[in-house]
């Protein structure tokens, strides 16, 4: 999985990359705090005999929530760097040639 992340990291060589990373990290931290807090509270309140079972599902759900929030934030950040102008449209096709360009049929 880290190979995939490393490959995508080299795809943007411009100098504004680090600034975008820091901005996105700030957004991710702000969104992750409540989820991490909820996970921590759940773990602290967990009775010793219930270390497995439902808590595993609760923690997994929290991790999925974090991943989904990260994905949404990344998509929103990507929208901000969209193309500055709409793409040019293609030219329209010319008239269709006649189907019998060789002349009349011998008869």
C-alpha positions in Angstrom: 0.0 0.0 0.0 2.8 2.4 0.7 4.2 1.8 -2.8 1.0 3.1 -4.2 1.2 6.2 -2.1 4.8 6.8 -3.0 4.1 6.4 -6.7 1.3 9.0 -6.5 3.5 11.4 -4.5 5.9 11.8 -7.4 3.1 12.5 -9.9 3.0 16.2 -8.9 6.4 17.9 -9.2 5.3 21.5 -8.8 6.4 23.6 -5.8 2.9 24.1 -4.4 2.6 20.4 -3.6 4.0 20.8 0.0 1.6 23.7 0.7 -1.4 21.6 -0.5 -0.2 18.7 1.6 0.0 20.9 4.7 -3.4 22.4 4.0 -5.0 18.9 3.6 -3.3 17.7 6.7 -4.8 20.5 8.7 -8.3 19.6 7.4 -7.7 15.9 8.1 -6.6 16.6 11.7 -9.6 18.7 12.4 -12.0 16.1 11.1 -10.2 13.2 12.7 -10.2 14.6 16.2 -13.8 13.8 17.1 -13.6 10.3 15.7 -10.3 9.6 17.5 -11.8 10.9 20.7 -14.8 8.6 20.4 -12.5 5.6 19.7 -10.3 6.5 22.8 -13.4 6.9 25.0 -14.7 3.6 23.8 -11.4 1.9 24.6 -11.0 3.5 28.1 -14.6 2.5 29.0 -14.1 -1.1 27.8 -14.4 -3.8 30.4 -11.3 -6.0 30.6 -13.2 -9.1 29.6 -14.5 -7.6 26.4 -11.3 -6.8 24.6 -12.5 -8.6 21.5 -15.9 -8.8 19.7 -18.0 -5.7 19.3 -15.1 -3.3 20.1 -13.3 -4.6 17.0 -16.2 -3.6 14.8 -16.6 -0.3 16.5 -12.9 0.5 15.9 -13.0 -0.7 12.3 -16.1 1.5 11.7 -14.2 4.5 13.2 -11.2 3.8 10.9 -13.5 3.5 7.9 -15.0 6.9 8.9 -11.5 8.4 9.0 -10.6 7.0 5.6 -13.9 8.2 4.0 -13.3 11.7 5.5 -9.8 11.7 4.1 -11.1 10.7 0.7 -13.7 13.4 0.7 -11.2 16.0 1.8 -8.8 14.9 -1.0 -11.6 15.1 -3.6 -12.5 18.6 -2.4 -8.8 19.7 -2.5 -8.6 18.3 -6.1 -11.6 20.4 -7.2 -9.8 23.5 -6.1 -7.0 22.9 -8.6 -9.2 22.3 -11.6 -8.5 23.6 -15.0 -8.7 27.5 -15.2 -10.9 27.5 -18.4 -13.3 25.1 -20.1 -11.8 22.8 -22.7 -12.2 23.8 -26.3 -14.8 21.8 -28.2 -13.9 19.8 -31.4 -14.8 21.2 -34.8 -18.0 19.8 -36.4 -17.6 17.2 -39.2 -18.0 18.2 -42.8 -20.9 17.1 -45.1 -21.2 13.4 -45.8 -20.1 12.6 -49.3 -22.6 11.0 -51.8 -22.7 7.2 -51.7 -22.2 6.9 -55.5 -19.2 9.0 -56.2 -18.2 7.0 -59.4 -21.1 7.9 -61.6 -24.1 6.1 -62.9 -24.4 2.3 -63.2 -23.8 0.7 -66.6 -27.0 -0.8 -67.8 
